[in-house]
Amino acid sequence: MITGTDTGVGKTIVTAALAAAAGRAGLKVAVLKPAQSGDDDDDAATVARLAAPTTTVTLARYAEPLAPLAAARIAGEPPLGLEPVVAAVHELAQKHDLVLVEGAGGLLVPMGTQGWTVRDLALRCGMSSLVVARAGLGTLSHTALTLEALACRPAVVVLGSWPSALELVHRSNLTDLTNAAGGARALIAGAVPEGAGDLTPHQFRLAAPSWLAPVLHGTFNLESFRKSTQCLSQFSGIAAP
């Protein structure tokens, strides 16, 4: 389950990167988007274009760019039930090596009937979680709160848009995110460079493993990455190897 500390943190591009890395590792990957809000967005199509997973599925679509439960209400449509999503996850798991479920907004955004959230879905399906976090101001509290809410599930953190021009706050946050914060310790398992979604699909699929740690089917090494931030003002990981 891929969630985020907020909306607009890079969940879709991180989902695509994980799908691409897993695909290069030989896994049959399915990507499930329970609910898509906003006529101008199509996260599953973005993942399909960049990563070409075996299967992409979107269960519900709503016109307004709101939380899915609110978007369904505004549209006068039935809200999405938790059970159909659970069934879809299990069905995909029977035919694929890895199922990635991308949430909407943050962890506790109301998704459908009775306000179920992607945390509820992860619990029901026994899924581990990947938290996509910002690199800049505000990320320490948001990440700690999200990890605390996920305390009952294994979770890793990926920085969703690592800037090309580093500032003090980015280097400081990278250090502080790996320390105990608010009772929750972040396991940094990758950093996707800003602008990664603008790469060609070929470039994206070649580079994606370098942005993610081995636990996510990549080659990213946190210590090497931290050392590079101490002496470089730019992150060079966007270039295809």
C-alpha positions as CSV (number, residue, x, y, z in Angstrom):
1,M,0.0,0.0,0.0
2,I,1.4,3.3,-1.1
3,T,0.2,6.3,0.9
4,G,1.6,9.8,1.6
5,T,2.0,12.4,4.3
6,D,-0.3,14.7,2.3
7,T,-1.6,15.2,-1.2
8,G,0.8,16.1,-4.0
9,V,3.8,14.5,-2.4
10,G,4.6,12.2,-5.3
11,K,2.7,9.0,-4.6
12,T,2.0,8.3,-8.3
13,I,5.6,8.7,-9.5
14,V,6.9,6.6,-6.5
15,T,4.3,3.9,-7.4
16,A,5.5,4.0,-11.0
17,A,9.2,3.8,-9.8
18,L,8.4,0.8,-7.6
19,A,6.5,-0.9,-10.4
20,A,9.3,-0.3,-12.8
21,A,12.0,-1.6,-10.4
22,A,10.0,-4.7,-9.5
23,G,9.3,-5.3,-13.2
24,R,13.0,-5.1,-14.0
25,A,13.6,-7.6,-11.2
26,G,11.3,-10.0,-13.1
27,L,8.1,-9.6,-11.0
28,K,4.6,-9.6,-12.5
29,V,3.2,-6.4,-11.0
30,A,-0.4,-5.1,-10.7
31,V,-1.2,-1.5,-9.7
32,L,-4.6,-0.8,-8.2
33,K,-6.1,2.7,-7.7
34,P,-9.2,2.2,-5.6
35,A,-10.6,5.7,-6.4
36,Q,-9.5,8.5,-8.7
37,S,-10.7,12.0,-8.0
38,G,-10.5,14.9,-10.5
39,D,-11.2,14.8,-14.2
40,D,-7.7,16.1,-15.0
41,D,-5.9,13.3,-13.2
42,D,-5.4,9.6,-14.2
43,D,-2.8,8.1,-11.9
44,A,-3.1,4.6,-13.3
45,A,-2.5,5.9,-16.8
46,T,0.6,7.7,-15.6
47,V,1.9,4.6,-13.9
48,A,1.1,2.5,-17.0
49,R,3.0,5.0,-19.3
50,L,6.1,5.2,-17.2
51,A,6.4,1.7,-15.8
52,A,4.3,-0.6,-18.0
53,P,3.2,-2.9,-15.1
54,T,1.4,-6.1,-16.1
55,T,-2.0,-4.8,-14.9
56,T,-3.4,-1.4,-13.9
57,V,-6.9,-1.1,-12.4
58,T,-9.0,1.9,-11.3
59,L,-12.2,0.9,-9.5
60,A,-14.0,4.2,-9.1
61,R,-13.7,7.7,-10.8
62,Y,-15.1,11.0,-9.6
63,A,-15.1,14.3,-11.4
64,E,-14.3,16.6,-8.4
65,P,-10.7,16.8,-7.0
66,L,-11.8,15.9,-3.5
67,A,-11.4,13.1,-1.0
68,P,-13.2,10.1,-2.7
69,L,-16.0,9.9,-0.2
70,A,-16.7,13.7,-0.6
71,A,-16.4,13.4,-4.4
72,A,-18.9,10.6,-4.5
73,R,-21.3,12.6,-2.3
74,I,-21.0,15.7,-4.5
75,A,-21.6,13.6,-7.6
76,G,-24.6,11.9,-6.1
77,E,-22.9,8.5,-6.7
78,P,-22.7,5.6,-4.3
79,P,-19.5,5.6,-2.2
80,L,-16.9,2.9,-2.8
81,G,-17.3,0.0,-0.3
82,L,-14.3,-1.5,1.4
83,E,-15.2,-5.1,0.6
84,P,-15.0,-4.7,-3.2
85,V,-11.6,-3.2,-2.9
86,V,-10.4,-6.1,-0.6
87,A,-11.8,-8.6,-3.2
88,A,-9.9,-6.8,-6.0
89,V,-6.7,-6.9,-4.1
90,H,-7.1,-10.7,-3.4
91,E,-8.0,-11.3,-7.0
92,L,-5.0,-9.5,-8.3
93,A,-2.7,-11.2,-5.8
94,Q,-3.7,-14.6,-7.2
95,K,-2.4,-13.6,-10.7
96,H,0.6,-11.4,-9.9
97,D,3.8,-11.5,-7.8
98,L,3.3,-8.0,-6.4
99,V,0.2,-5.8,-5.9
100,L,0.6,-2.1,-5.4
101,V,-2.3,-0.1,-4.1
102,E,-2.1,3.7,-4.4
103,G,-4.2,5.6,-2.0
104,A,-5.6,9.1,-2.3
105,G,-4.1,12.0,-0.4
106,G,-2.9,11.1,3.1
107,L,-3.3,7.9,5.1
108,L,-6.6,8.7,6.8
109,V,-8.5,10.3,3.9
110,P,-12.0,9.0,3.8
111,M,-12.2,6.7,0.8
112,G,-15.8,5.4,0.8
113,T,-18.6,3.8,2.8
114,Q,-18.5,4.6,6.5
115,G,-15.3,6.6,6.0
116,W,-12.9,3.6,5.5
117,T,-9.3,4.6,4.8
118,V,-6.3,3.0,3.1
119,R,-5.0,2.1,6.6
120,D,-8.2,0.0,7.0
121,L,-7.5,-1.6,3.7
122,A,-3.9,-2.4,4.6
123,L,-5.0,-4.0,7.9
124,R,-7.7,-6.1,6.2
125,C,-5.3,-7.4,3.5
126,G,-2.2,-7.8,5.6
127,M,-0.3,-5.3,3.4
128,S,3.0,-3.6,4.3
129,S,3.1,0.2,3.7
130,L,5.2,2.7,1.8
131,V,4.9,6.3,3.0
132,V,5.8,9.0,0.4
133,A,7.1,12.1,2.2
134,R,8.1,15.6,1.3
135,A,11.8,16.7,1.5
136,G,11.1,20.2,2.7
137,L,9.5,22.1,5.6
138,G,6.8,20.3,7.5
139,T,7.8,16.8,6.6
140,L,9.1,15.8,10.1
141,S,5.8,16.2,11.9
142,H,3.7,14.9,8.9
143,T,5.9,11.8,8.5
144,A,6.1,11.1,12.3
145,L,2.3,11.3,12.5
146,T,1.8,9.0,9.6
147,L,4.2,6.4,10.9
148,E,2.6,6.5,14.3
149,A,-0.8,5.9,12.7
150,L,0.8,2.9,10.9
151,A,2.5,1.6,14.1
152,C,0.7,-1.8,13.7
153,R,2.0,-2.3,10.1
154,P,5.6,-2.5,8.7
155,A,6.4,0.7,6.8
156,V,9.2,2.4,4.9
157,V,9.5,6.0,3.7
158,V,10.5,7.2,0.3
159,L,11.1,10.9,-0.4
160,G,8.8,11.7,-3.3
161,S,10.5,14.6,-4.9
162,W,14.1,15.2,-3.9
163,P,15.1,18.7,-5.2
164,S,17.9,19.3,-7.7
165,A,19.0,22.4,-5.8
166,L,19.5,21.5,-2.2
167,E,19.0,23.8,0.7
168,L,19.9,23.4,4.4
169,V,16.4,22.2,5.3
170,H,16.7,19.2,2.9
171,R,20.0,18.0,4.3
172,S,18.7,18.6,7.8
173,N,15.5,16.7,7.2
174,L,17.3,13.8,5.7
175,T,19.2,13.4,8.9
176,D,16.3,14.0,11.2
177,L,13.9,11.7,9.4
178,T,16.2,8.8,10.2
179,N,16.2,9.6,13.9
180,A,13.4,9.0,16.4
181,A,10.7,11.7,15.9
182,G,7.5,11.7,17.8
183,G,8.0,8.1,18.8
184,A,8.2,6.9,15.2
185,R,11.5,6.1,13.3
186,A,11.6,6.5,9.6
187,L,13.3,3.9,7.5
188,I,14.3,5.9,4.4
189,A,14.1,3.4,1.5
190,G,14.6,5.8,-1.4
191,A,14.5,9.2,-2.9
192,V,12.9,10.0,-6.3
193,P,14.3,13.1,-7.9
194,E,12.0,16.0,-8.8
195,G,11.1,15.9,-12.5
196,A,11.3,12.1,-12.7
197,G,7.9,12.0,-14.2
198,D,9.1,14.0,-17.2
199,L,11.6,11.4,-18.3
200,T,10.8,9.2,-21.2
201,P,9.4,5.8,-20.2
202,H,12.7,4.1,-21.3
203,Q,14.8,6.5,-19.2
204,F,12.4,6.2,-16.2
205,R,12.5,2.4,-16.2
206,L,16.3,2.3,-16.4
207,A,16.8,4.8,-13.6
208,A,14.0,3.7,-11.2
209,P,16.0,1.0,-9.4
210,S,18.7,3.6,-8.4
211,W,16.1,5.6,-6.5
212,L,14.8,2.7,-4.4
213,A,16.5,0.5,-1.7
214,P,16.9,-3.3,-2.1
215,V,13.8,-3.9,0.0
216,L,12.0,-2.2,-2.9
217,H,13.8,-4.0,-5.6
218,G,16.4,-1.3,-6.2
219,T,20.0,-0.4,-5.5
220,F,19.6,2.9,-3.4
221,N,22.0,3.1,-0.5
222,L,21.0,5.6,2.2
223,E,24.5,6.1,3.7
224,S,26.0,6.8,0.2
225,F,23.1,9.1,-0.5
226,R,23.5,11.1,2.7
227,K,27.3,11.5,2.1
228,S,26.5,12.8,-1.4
229,T,24.2,15.5,0.0
230,Q,27.0,16.8,2.2
231,C,29.2,17.7,-0.7
232,L,26.9,18.1,-3.7
233,S,24.3,20.8,-4.3
234,Q,22.6,18.7,-7.0
235,F,21.2,15.2,-7.1
236,S,22.3,13.4,-10.2
237,G,20.1,10.4,-9.9
238,I,17.6,11.6,-12.5
239,A,20.0,10.7,-15.3
240,A,19.5,7.2,-16.8
241,P,22.5,5.0,-16.1
